């Protein structure tokens, strides 16, 4: 694969992983550094802007809809192959509207080829990851049971500023926000592998810290690409004001909140954003999101041995979620197992502790499941924590 990692990049990745294993604490960063913007791409434009763009390029209005069909409906990003465009226009359209945004650096597969993780290089050299997971593939037991479906886990930022000490991405800090087109390009690339039924914003970055571009990408995904809003999940570490803002956007996507512990004392350490937006306020905002959209909220909880997996914390989590008359119907707890990692400060809970955690939640009638971690041999599970990542692991 062209554009492989340089020795310096490999050394940096190993250093960041070692920092995560040791639990190094970095400052919280909400504002992305000012950097040169990516080149303008067709997917950065609203529908009306696309019409204006083709007219400004001296093309007839109908070409906008034609380009839309190729890129958004057919996941075709090479105008040279668009035979319904005159040969004389193809190079022009490519140069004007389709700069190369993502270059594959490394592709890894697992689960008999049904899990595909790709490391991408952006135009400025920054790196991001995406993972495609296919389920229920006939004749491939490694893909799991159930109906055929495919999920893309994508990135919204290069790096992450949330500074969670167990996350390798967070240990590298925030490099920059992705543009809407760079987010959409990950969807287009994944659509070449499988027909997507779900998209989750659980790769690198804090999606709600890149609110404007994520929202624009969501509108393209739903309005132009035909994806169901209900099949899209946006994850957040707990940016409470943005959760409330998202509730009013008219996009009933699923909200996932990375809570990881119910008590502020520990969460201030595990999720430093908690120092600005405490757990109780975040849960209030999440419940308000449910009330506004009717979409059940997912609470993400990584079980870490002797850190946050105590039975009393399960009880306290139930208290937090069902308190103030909220009940249990609005929320679902998604427990994330860590791979056992020798030498790391962060490692998997004991089976008996994880089972007891589940039992305590079920006793309170809180819906709970343990996440199916795909692609363990390539560290490819979407949202997997840094203790299982090698190079530029997903958050």
N, C-alpha and C positions, 0 to 999 in steps of 0.2 A: 504494500500500500504506500502511495507516494506521501511525502511530507511527514515522515515518521518523527517521533520525538527526538530532540537533540540531547546529547549527554547532559547539558546544563538543565534542561527541563526535567529529565529523569532524576537528577540529583535533587532538584527543588521538590519534586513530588515525594521523594523518600524523606526529605527533611520535614515536610509538612505532616506526613504520616507519623513521624516520630514525635512531633509536637502534639498531635492529637492523642497519641497513646499516653503521653505524659500528662495530658490535661492542661496544656498551656492556655493562659487566659489572655485574650487580645481585647482592645477597646471595641465597643459597639460602633458601627458605622451605618448610618441610615442614608446619607447622601452619597451618591456615586461620584467618583472623581470626574472632573471635566476632561473629556477626551474628544478626539476627532470623531465625528459621526460616521457611521457606515455609509457607503454609497447609496443613493436613493434607489429603491427597488419598487417594482410594481405593487408588491404587497404592502408597502408603506402608505399607499394612496387609498383614500376613500373612493367609493364608486363614482361620485361626481368628479373627483379629481382625476380619475383614470380617463374619463371622457375628455376632460380639458387637456390632459397630457397628450393623448393621441392627436387631438386637433392641433395643439401647439407644435407637434412633430410633423404636421402636414398630412396626417392620415385621416381617412374618413371615420366618422363617429362609430360605425358598426365594428371597427377593428377592436374597440375596447371590449365589447362582449365576446368577441372571438378569442382574444387573449385571455380573458377571464376563464373561458371554458377550458382552454388548454392547461392553464396553470392551476386553477382552483378545483376544477371538476376532474381533470384527467391526471393531475400531478405530473405534468410534463413541463420541465423547466429549460428545455433546449429548443429555442425557436428554429434552429436549423432543421429540425425534424417535422415542423408544422407545414405539411404539404398544402394546406388550404391558404397559406400565405404565399404571395408571389416570391420567387427566389430572391428578387432584388430587395425585398423588405425584411427578410429574415435576419440578416446580419444587423441591419439598422435597428430592428426591434430589440435584438439581444443586447446591443451596445447601449441603447437608450434606457431600457427598463429592466434588464436582467443581469446585473453584475453578479459575479460569483460571491456568495455570502458564506458558504460552508465548504470546507475542503476536508475530506476524510483523512484522518491520521492513522487510526487503528480501528479495526473491527474485530470483535470477539463474539463467539457464539457459545451457547450452552443449551441444555435441555433438548438434545437432538436437533439443534438448529432453530428451535422455536423461540429462543431468547437471543436477541442480537443487540449488543452494546456497541455504540460508535463514539469515538472520540473525534471531535471536529476542531479544525483550526479556523478562526475567524479572519477577516481581512487584515486585521492589525496584529495577528499572531497570538491573540488570546485563545484559550482552549475551553470548550464546553463538552458536555456529554448528553447523549440521549439513549434510551433503551426501548426496544420494541419487544413486547411479550405476547406471543400467540397462545391461546388456550383452546382445549377441546379439539385439537387437530386429529382427524380420523387416522387411525393406525399409528399414532405417535403417543404412547402412554406417558412419556415425559412431559407432555403439554398439559396434563391434568384432565379431569373429567368435565362434563358439562357441555353446553353449547359452544360452537365455534365463536370466538371473539378475539379481538386484538387490542392491546393497550399500548399507548406511547407515553413514556415518562420523559418530559422535556425540561430544558433549562430556561430560566428567565433572566439570569445575569451571568456574567463571567466572574466567577468567584462569589463570595457572599460576605456581607458585613455584619451578620448577626452574631458572630464570635462565639458560637456554641462550642465549648471546649472539647466535646467528643467528636467533632466534625472536621474532617480533613479539608473540605472546601472552605469552611469558616476559618481554618488556620491560615489559609492563603490570603485572607482579606478580600475586599471587594475591588475588582479591577474596573468594571464598568457595567452599565445596564445594556441589555440587548435591545435592538430595535424591534418593532413589531414584525418587520419582514424576516429578521433572523429567527424569531420565534416561529413564525409561520413556515419558514423554510424547513425546520425540523419536522413539521407535520407533513409537508410535501415529500420529504425524503423517506419518512416512515411509510407513507402511503404507497411507495414503490415496492415495499416489502409485503404489506398486508392491507386489507381493507379495515380501517380503524373503526372500532366501536367506542373506544374510550381514550381520552387524553387526560393525563394528570400532570399538573405543574408541581412536580416533586423532585426535579433534578437540581442542578446548581442554582443557588440564589434564593432570595426572598421575593416571591412574585409581587406582593402588595407594596414592596419598596420600589418597584418599577411599575407603578400603577398605570400610568398613562399608556405606556407601550403594551403592557399586558392586556389592558382593556381593549385597545385597538386590535390586537391580535385575536382576542376572544370574539370580537364582532366579525372579523374576517372568517374565522373558523366556523362560526354559526351561520352568518349571513351569506357568505360566498362559497364556503366549502361544503355546506350542508351537514355539518356535524351537529348532533343534538346537544344543546346546552346541558341537559341532564346527564350526558355521558362525559362531561368535562369536570374535573376536580381541580380547584385552586387551593393550594396549601399555604399556610402562613404560620409564622412563629408567634403571632399574636399582635399584629398592628391594629389595635382596636379601632382607631378612627377610620381606617381604610376598610375594615370589615363592615362597619356601618354604612360607609359610602357605597360599597359593592352591593349591599342589600337593595339600594335604590336604583340600580342601573338597568333593571328589567331583563337581566340575564340569569335565569335560575340554574346556575352552575352549582355543583356540590362544593361546600366549604369544608376544608380539613384544617384543624387547628393542632399544631404540634405542641402539646401541653407538657408531656413527659413527667410531670409531678403536680399534685394539687396544691402544695404548700409553697408560699412565696419564698420562704427561707432557702429551700433547695433550688427552686426555679430561678431565683436570682443568679445562681451559679450555672445551672444547666442551660438556661435560656436567658442570657443577659438582658434581652429586651424586656423581661419581666420587671426590671427596675423602673421602667417608664410606664408599662401597662401591666399591672398585676393580674394574677390568674383570675381573680373574681371578676374584674372588669372585662377581661377577654371572654370569659364564659358568658357574661351578660350580653356582650355584643354578638357572640355566636348564637345565643338563643334568639336575639332580635332578628338575626339573619334568617333563622328558621321561620320566625313569625311572619316575616315579610315575603319570603319566597316559597314556603312550604317544603323546602328541601332539608332532609335530615342531615345534621352536621356530623362529621367524623372527627373524633378526638384521637390523635395519634400519640401513642405512648410507647417509647422504647424501654423495654425492661432491662435494667442494668444491675448486675449482681451487687447486692448489699448497698446500693445507692438509692434506688427508687422503687424496689420491688417488694417492700415489706407489706404484710397483710393490712396493717393499719393504714397504709397509704391508699390501698384499694378502698377501704371504708371511707376515708376522707375524700377520695375522688368521687365516690357515689354521692356523698353529702353535697359536694360542690355542684355536681351536675343536676341533681334533682331538687336542690334547695330553692327557696323562694317560690314554691308552688309550680316549678317548671315541669315536674313529672319526668317520665323516662322516654316518652315517644318521640322526642325531638332529636335524640342523640344516639350515636353508636361509638363504642370504644374499639379502636383498632390497635391491638398490642403488636409491637414489632420485636421479633426475636433478634438478638445480636448473635453473630457467629462467635464461638469461643476463640479468643485471640491471646495466645501466650505473651506475656510481657506487657500487655496493655492495662491501663488503669480502668478501662471500660470493657467489660466482658459479659457473656451471657448469664442470665439468671439460671439458678438451679431449676430443674424440672419441677420439683415439688413446690418451690416458691412461685413459679409461673402458674402452676395449676391452682394454687391457693388464691392467687390474685384473681384469676378468672372466677373461681367459686364465690369469692366475696362479692364481686360485681353482679354475678348472676343471682345471688341471694337477694340483692336489692332490685332485681328486675331491670338492670341496665344491660342493654344489648352489647355483646362483646364477642370479638373474634380475634384469632391470632393470624397475622398476615402471612400469606403464602410467599415465601422468599424464593424468587426465581433466580437462576443463574449464579448460584453461590460460587461455583468453581471459577467464574470470571468476575466475581464481586459485582454482579450486574443487577442485583435486586433494586428496584426503583425506591429511592429514599433510604437505602441502606446507610448505616452510620459508618464513620471513618475507620472504626476498628477493623472493618472488612474491606476497605478500599486500598488499592495499590497506587494508582497514579492520580487521577482527578476525580475521585468518587463522587456519586450523586449525594445530595444532602438528604 
